[in-house]
Amino acid sequence: MPNIIIYEPGGLGHVIQAPVGHTVMEVALQNNVAGIVADCGGSCSCATCHVQVDPAWIERTGRAGAMESDLLEFAEGVTDLSRLSCQIQLREDHEGLILRVPGD
C-alpha cells in the first residue's frame, strides 16, 4: 500500500496510506482532504476533484486525456500538471506520490 501526500489549499499536507486499485479521489474523500468535493462521485463528469500532480510524478500518473481536459476547462488553477483525482488509479509504484489541491 503506497503512501501518498496530498497538500490542501493553504499548504496542510496529508500523508495517506492508499490502497492499490483505489483512486486518489476515493482516498482523499476518506481522509477529509479539503478542496476535494467529488460532486459526481468519480464518474468523470465534473471537475470538483481537481489536483495538480507534482512535476516529478506526471509521467507515472499520466497526463489528462481528452475528456478529462474538457472538464478541467471549468476548474480554477488549471496547469499542464492538472488531473482529475478520480482518474488517477493508485499503483504500488505510486509510493511517495505528491499532489496539490489548487486554491488559496
N, C-alpha and C positions, 0 to 999 in steps of 0.2 A: 504494500500500500504506500504509494508515494506521498511525501509531504509537499504541499504547495503553499505559496504565500500569496495572499490577495490583500492589496492595500485599498482601504476605503478612501473616499474623498476626505481630505484633511490629513491623510497620512497614517492612520491607525492600520497596522498590519495584522492579519490573521494567519497563523501557521496552522494548516489543516491537514490531517491525515485523510487522504482522498482515495476512496475505493476505486480500483481499476474498473473501467467499464461505465462508471457514472460520468455525468457531465460536470463541468465546472459550475454551471448554474445550479445543479442539484446540491452540490456540497456547499456552495455559497449560501443558498437559502437555509440549509440545515444548520449552518453556523452563524446565521443572522448577520451576514455581511451587508452593511449599509450601502445603498445605491443599487443593489440587485433586486429588482422588483419582480421580473418574470411574469408579466401580466398574462402572457399566452401559455404559460406552463411548460414552455420548452418546445413548442411546435414550430418555431422559427417563423412567427408571424407578427412580431413586434420587435422593438429594439430596446426593451427595458432591462436587458441583461448584458448591456454593452460593457466590454472590458477592453483594455489595451494590454497587449502582450509585450513583455519586456523584449527588447530587440534581440537579445541573446537566445530567445526561445522561439522566435517566429517561424523558423524553418521546421522545428519539431511539432509545433501546433498546426502549422499550415496557415495560409492566408485565407481571407474571406472569399467564398465563392460568389457567383453572380447573384443568387437570391439573397444571401446574407448582405452583400454590398448594397443591394436595392433598399433593404430595411435600414441599414446604417445611415442612409441619407437623411433619416428622420431623427437621428440621435445627435446629441451635443458632444463636442470634443472629439470628433472622429479624426483619426490619423490613419496612416498606412499600416499601423500596427493594431488597428481596431478589429475586434471579433465579437460575435455574439457568444456569450459563455455557454449557451445551450447547444452550441455546435462544436464545442471542444470536448471530445470524449477522452477521458483520462486513461493513460497507459503507464506501465511500470517505468518507462524512460522519461516520464514527466517529473521525476524526483527533483525538487528544487525549483519547479516552475514558478515564475513570478508574473503576477498580473496586477493591473491597477484599474480601479473603477474611476472613470473620469468625473470631475466635478471640482468644487471649491478650489 
